[in-house]
Amino acid sequence: MATAFRIQKIVEYAATDMAGIVHHAEFFRYMEEVEHAFLRSVGLSVFEAVDGRRVSWPRVSCSFDFKKALYFEDVFELNLWIERLGDRSVTYRVDVTKDGELAAVGRSTSVCCEMTDPGGMRSIPIPAKVRSLLETGPLSGTP
């Protein structure tokens, strides 16, 4: 597997339940945060103009498998890979680790869409210049 795109975080109090354990919903926010950081690192965004079109990436699937709890003030890493880059979609894998141990594994699939007026969208093939930037990222698999 290729080297992951990584960011480090600390568990904030607001992310925990009364036992000081990170609430499961926070993991989805963490996954989105590392995805956005990765996209910025290669010069992309989840909403931008590409070849005269307004392009965005709505989610069609998102899941987590939990292995180990994270607690208030734990320092942890989010490790992202592109697991699959299709014609119109991208699937990310995010490993959440603390001290080198796996705490959770998440997957998120987003579809490349052109935003249409009024307020609609339609899936489109990933534009060539976007695909080329995504391909510079940490690929762990192929379509």
Protein Blocks (a to p, Z undefined) as FASTA:
>chain_A
ZZdddddddddfklpcfkopacfklmmmmmmmmmmmmmmmnopafbdceehiacddddfb
dcdddfbdcdehiacddddddfbdcfkbccddddddeehiafbdcdddddddddddehia
cdddddfklmmmmmmmccfbdZZ
